[in-house]
Amino acid sequence: MTLTQFNSIIEIRTKIISMGTFITGSIYALTLGNWSWQTFIIMGSAVLCVDMATTGFNSYYDYLNGTDNRTYNQERDKVLVHDGVSPQTALLVSLALSAAAAVLGIILAYRTSWLLIPAGGICMIAGYAYTGGPWPISRTPLGDLAAGGFLGTALFMISVAVMTGEVTLDALAASLPLFCMIALILMVNNTCDIEGDTAAGRKTLEILIGKKRSIHLMGALGLGAYASAFALSLAGIYPFPVVPLLVLSLAFSAHTALAMKSRGFTMETKGPSIRGISRIFLTLVFALSCGMLISLLI
């Protein structure tokens, strides 16, 4: 297995989602007056290992159950399909990364709170259950909400709690824009995959409601992400300097979203669509994070 193949198995480019949420949550904790570089580095490493392990399990099980195949998958980075990489390799990579995440979690719990162990354990189990086990979440209509819930809300709140030692309703509210945006990313992915997922026997939300309604729901999630971010800024949960950056982010996102809609959401346009929604996510994270940092300076 080469480094390129390893990066493809764990889909390193998709780690912007978990790391974006983690960084935003950590900076939110900083605005509350709490910060530790050591905790930040250990927590970030653990988050990265959990996310990479989850994606590795996803690569393994999607290959075994036929979701990833040459007929319906044109992504060249699916190395189990196109490069002949052994699925057992993906499984071993995922198990090793899970072990590393567990060790880092124990260290982090020792430094902060032992309650982190059950919280982190639940997240790791959920990551495995997303595509593994007898009833994979990704094959049900709950996949998008589960991704938003764990990679958006749960990860944001754990990131804040690790730094501050508290779980608050304000932190729950502050996670809402990320919840909406991450659910939207999964909707874009699954809408492009409707044909292949149907052939593989999956029952995703996008398959159940159809492509037209899925596109409408994508628009609602995008608007929900920005509407909640503006509302939270005006309510004082996010600092006010976030607002002008959100305006710039919204303008960029609207332009990108219109281009995505114009191309359509198919397996042929999946690459540009995923790049587009990833940029939208990054601009939102940039607006929230930089706005909070600016508030600390002024």
C-alpha positions, 0 to 999 in steps of 0.5 A: 500500500502506497501513501497515495492509496492510504490517503485514498482509503481514509479520504484525507481530503474529507477530514476538513469536515471534522477538523473544521468543526473541532477548530470552530468549537475550540475557538468558541471555547477560547472566546469563553476564556479557556485554552490549552495548546496541549489539550488542543493538539491531543484532541485534534489528533484523536479527532483526526484518528477517529475520522480516518478510522471511520472513513476506512471502515466506510471504504471497507464495507462499501466495497464488501456490500457492493456500494462501491463498484466499477459500474456506478463509481467513477471516483478514481480514489476508490482504490479498492475498486480501481487499484485492486487494494485488498479490503483487508488492508483498509480494515487493518488501517481502520483498526490501527487508527481506532486503537490510536484514537483510544490511546489519545482519548485516555490521555485526554480524559486523564488531563480533563475528565473521565466522562470523556471516555464514554462520550468518545466511545459512543462517537467511535461506535457511531463511526463504525456503525455508519457503514459497519455492523448488521444495520449500517446507518448510511444505508438508511434515511438517517445517514445525513442526520447522523453525520450532522449530529455527530460531526457537527453537534456532538463534536462541537460540544465535546470540543468546547467541553474538553476546553471549558469543562462544561456542557451548555445550551449555548454551545448546543445552539452554537453547533446548529450552523455546522449541523446543517452544513454537514448534513448538507454535505452528505445530502449532496454526496448521496444525491449524486449517488442515487443511481448507484445506491439504489442498485446496491439496495440502500434506502437513503433519504435521497432515494426515498424522497427523490432527487427533486425534493432532495435538491429542495431540502439541500437549499433549506439546509443551506439557508438554515445554516446561514440563518442560524449563524446570523441569528446566533450572532445577533443573540450574542452567542457568537460575537458580532464581528462574525456578521460581516464575514458571514455576509461575504461567506453567504455571497460566495456560497450562493454563487457556488450553490447556483453553479452546482445546481446548474450542473446537476447532481449525478455520478458524473458531476459528483467530483465538482459538486463535492468540491463546491460544497466543501468550499461552502463549508470552509467559508462558513467555518472561516467566517465563524472562526475568524470572526471569533478571533477578531472579537478577541483582538478588539 
